């Protein structure tokens, strides 16, 4: 009976605790020409869901301090 109770408790805890997020940060250029970031699990999700993404923009995985320096920069000609 004790094992059944512990198993049920473990199952309840697994259901209640939210899943681990695998979100990554991606940089993109918005329609105003500013470099912005968006968090998504994959590059394709970021490309589809990033708000006001320019039609000619792609996404770049931000994985270090050097990439983070791009955020907020202006891109001329957009």
Buried (B, 14 or more C-beta within 10 A) or exposed (E): EEEEEEEEEEEEEEEEEEEEEEEBBBBBBBEEBBBBBBBBEEBEBBBEEBEEBBEEBEBBEBEEEEBEEBEEEEBEEB
